[in-house]
Amino acid sequence: MISEAHIHAFYAMLDSKSVSTDQEEIEPHLHEWRDKFKGSSNLLLKPSSVQDVSRIVKYCNEHSLAIVPQGGNTGLVGGGIAGLESKRAEIILSTKRIKNHIAVDDRDYSITADAGYTVAELETEATRFSRHFPLSLASEGSCTLGGIISTNAGGVHVVRYGTTRDLILGIEAVLPNGEIFSDLSTLRKDNTGYDLKQLLIGAEGTLGIITKASMKLVPVENNITTAWIAVQSAENALDILSRVKEGFSETLSAFEIMPLSGINMVLEHIEGTRPVLEGNHPWYILLELGTSSENTPLQTMLENKLADFIDAGLVEDAVIAKSISERADFWKLRESMSEAQKHEGGSIKHDISVPVAKVPEFLNIANEAISKHFPDARPTPFGHLGDGNLHYNIMQPKDADKATFLGEWQRMNEIVHDITVSFGGSISAEHGIGTLKKGELSRLKPATEIAAMRAIKQALDPNNIMNPGALFI
Ligand code: FAD
């Protein structure tokens, strides 16, 4: 428990809106969307300015009080949940109220905004200036700028625009000693020694609290073509990806795959969804091309390409969205994959990446290993084939006991992660480590890298006040 004396000190340094000890208000901050974690804390701080954050962190550093930063609380690995692992009481520091400044510079193709703005709000502001913020993920209505930077979020357009790291130009953050680090330039080039902002990206709140950032914008894609494509195998999907890149690389903005079993779960559980193509096909691809050039005949070009693929036996069936609402229907099927799986009982999650060309081989080996270990378990992998990133989720057998199945979490993780590493892959492609995967990180990341990470943490946060339960065991 954070003591009354400390709570009193926070009331004295902040306005009353910024402090809460009300358990009813604190409760939603203590669990995530998947309900896998249940945290605890008796103090929620909700500062609205970088100066307030600085005051809070200085005080916490002086008194060795642990802080867990939280943005939109859409992370899926327990990184923003207080009281999970650390032996110390933890304060929740929500950055959602840091939301006073947002500005687009249209000729600089940049946006500078406070950490509490959501991804959807960044896009709305960019659109007002005929610009586009190209990060897109199903949680974009809730996840915040501070959160996407701290997790280096990916999403569905990484194949074209890269991850959050590729979009960042500058960061303002409060370091663990309470000092304000301000590097909010929008420079595209700056080689002046160590680049501290790169350390804060993906640090999951362990090296400081991000309060503001400047990000790249791109031209609005007002000429978009979206196709739903049925294929026999992941191998064929990979071939298609490779050939589409040859002809369309600068316009390819999404290349997602989904298995029939996953689509069937969506159709069964998610209201307002409907099959796009007749019949059953083992895999589906959602392919999107986009450009700002209205004169490029993207749709015709894609139609011709798909006809070639059908002739070559690579594609079983395909359709191009004829309207905005048809495009939205395709995306709804893709975006509902996680939600639909919630209705099918226990699901053991993985967020892995392997070299793109190795995805089909990875799938064969992982599926075989899982079926040997747990014969009726149902691997339902889907995701960003364009980036080699799969959400390799394993659903419980129908009618199995959920708790018994979920008891296999650790063993299944080990099986899947060992195979991933044998392919030179990553055990966390986009969601981060949080508290969920820190055991696996320490088991699988080379000792030299862990030691270097610890040295950085020790140098910046010697009192270990910033998210002490995350990342390291
Ligand atoms: P939170 O969940 O609040 O926090 C995440 C981590 O960042 C925690 O460790 C926290 O301590 C730290 N943190 C938060 N704010 C700050 C700050 N201001 N300063 C320092 N540290 C901070 N992720 C993807 O990458 N790609 C996807 O496609 C994707 N799809 C998703 C779909 C759904 C339905 C859901 C629920 C989640 C999805 N996610 C995805 C995961 C999640 O949305 C991202 O990780 C997102 O970046 C988290 O942002 P947030 O503001 O909610 O952060």
Residues whose N, C-alpha, C, O or C-beta is under 5 A from the ligand:
A	BS01	FAD	W33 V68 P69 Q70 G71 G72 N73 T74 G75 L76 G79 G80 T95 A115 L137 A138 S139 S142 C143 T144 G146 G147 I148 S150 T151 A153 G154 G155 E204 G205 G208 I209 I210 E430 H431
